[in-house]
C-alpha cells in the first residue's frame, strides 16, 4: 500500500500499528500453526500420494477428516458431535452454543479444502496440534 499520498501525521499513525509487538503466546501459536501444518501436509502427501499412489487432493481430504475425528474424541462425526468437539469449536468467535457450532461446521463445509484445513487447525491449541503430529498419525 502506498502511503506517500497521505498527510504525514496519518502516515505515522498507520505505521505505529505495524510496529506493535504481539504477545509471545500469540507469536508461538502462529509459529506452531505454520510448522504443524507443513509437517502434516508433508506426512499426508507422502502416505496418500507417494506411497499409496492416490491422486491429489486425497491427502488433504484425509487430513481434514482426521482433524474432525480427533476433535470429536476419536468418534466418527456420522454419529454426532461430542463435547470435546464442541469445546474445540467454541474457540471460534461467536460459537458459544452447540447450534452455532453446528451451523458454522455446515457453512465451513462449503469453503475450499485449504480454508477448512486452516480454520480447523487454527482452532486447535498448540498442544493439540503437537499431539496430532506425534500420537495420532497412522503412519
C-alpha positions in Angstrom: 0.0 0.0 0.0 1.3 3.4 -0.9 1.0 5.8 2.0 3.0 8.6 0.4 -0.1 10.5 -0.7 -1.5 10.7 2.8 -0.6 13.5 5.2 2.5 12.8 7.4 0.5 12.6 10.7 -1.8 10.0 9.2 1.1 8.0 7.8 2.8 7.9 11.2 -0.5 6.9 12.9 -1.0 4.0 10.5 2.7 2.9 10.7 2.6 2.9 14.5 0.3 -0.2 14.3 2.8 -2.1 12.2 5.5 -1.8 14.9 3.4 -3.1 17.9 4.9 -6.2 19.4 2.5 -9.0 19.7 2.2 -11.2 22.8 4.7 -14.0 22.9 1.9 -16.6 23.3 0.3 -15.4 20.1 3.6 -15.5 18.2 4.3 -19.0 19.5 0.8 -20.1 18.4 1.3 -18.8 14.9 4.7 -20.5 14.6 3.2 -23.7 15.9 0.4 -23.5 13.4 2.7 -22.9 10.4 5.1 -25.7 11.4 2.4 -28.2 12.2 0.5 -27.5 9.0 3.7 -28.0 6.9 4.6 -31.2 8.8 1.1 -32.7 8.5 0.8 -31.8 4.8 4.1 -33.5 4.1 3.3 -36.6 6.1 -0.2 -37.0 4.4 1.3 -36.3 1.0 4.0 -39.0 1.5 1.5 -41.5 2.7 -1.5 -41.0 0.4 0.1 -39.7 -2.8 3.6 -41.1 -2.9 3.1 -44.4 -1.0 -0.5 -45.3 -2.0 -0.5 -43.6 -5.4 -3.7 -41.8 -4.8 -4.4 -38.6 -6.7 -4.2 -35.1 -5.2 -6.0 -33.8 -3.1 -6.9 -37.1 -1.5 -4.3 -36.5 1.1 -5.9 -33.2 2.2 -9.3 -34.7 2.4 -8.0 -37.4 4.8 -6.1 -34.8 6.8 -9.3 -32.8 7.3 -11.2 -36.0 8.1 -8.6 -36.8 10.7 -8.9 -33.3 12.2 -12.6 -33.9 12.7 -12.0 -37.4 14.1 -9.5 -36.1 16.6 -11.7 -33.1 17.6 -14.6 -35.5 18.1 -12.7 -37.6 20.5 -12.0 -40.4 18.1 -15.6 -40.9 17.1 -16.9 -40.6 13.6 -19.0 -37.4 13.1 -21.6 -39.5 11.4 -22.8 -40.3 15.0 -22.9 -36.7 16.0 -20.5 -34.3 17.8 -19.1 -35.0 21.2 -18.5 -32.4 24.0 -14.7 -32.3 23.2 -15.6 -31.4 19.6 -17.8 -28.5 20.8 -15.0 -27.3 23.1 -12.6 -27.1 20.2 -15.1 -25.2 18.0 -16.2 -22.9 20.8 -12.8 -21.2 20.5 -14.2 -19.6 17.3 -15.7 -16.2 17.7 -19.4 -16.3 18.4 -19.6 -20.1 18.7 -20.7 -20.5 22.3 -23.8 -22.6 21.7 -23.9 -26.0 20.0 -26.4 -24.8 17.4 -23.9 -22.1 16.4 -21.1 -24.6 16.1 -23.4 -26.9 14.0 -24.2 -24.0 11.7 -20.6 -23.0 11.4 -19.5 -26.5 10.6 -22.1 -26.8 7.9 -21.0 -23.4 6.4 -17.4 -24.3 6.7 -18.1 -27.4 4.5 -18.9 -25.1 1.6 -15.5 -23.4 1.7 -12.3 -24.5 -0.1 -10.5 -27.5 1.3 -7.5 -25.2 2.1 -9.7 -22.9 4.1 -11.3 -25.8 6.0 -7.9 -27.2 6.9 -6.7 -23.7 8.1 -9.7 -23.0 10.2 -9.9 -26.3 12.0 -6.1 -26.5 12.5 -6.3 -22.9 13.8 -8.9 -23.9 16.4 -6.6 -26.5 18.0 -4.3 -25.4 20.7 -0.5 -25.8 20.2 -0.6 -28.9 22.5 -3.4 -30.4 20.5 -1.5 -29.8 17.2 1.6 -31.4 18.7 -0.5 -34.3 19.8 -1.8 -34.7 16.2 1.7 -34.8 14.8 3.1 -37.2 17.4 0.5 -39.5 18.7 -2.3 -39.7 16.3 -0.7 -40.4 13.0 -1.5 -43.7 11.3 1.9 -43.7 9.6 
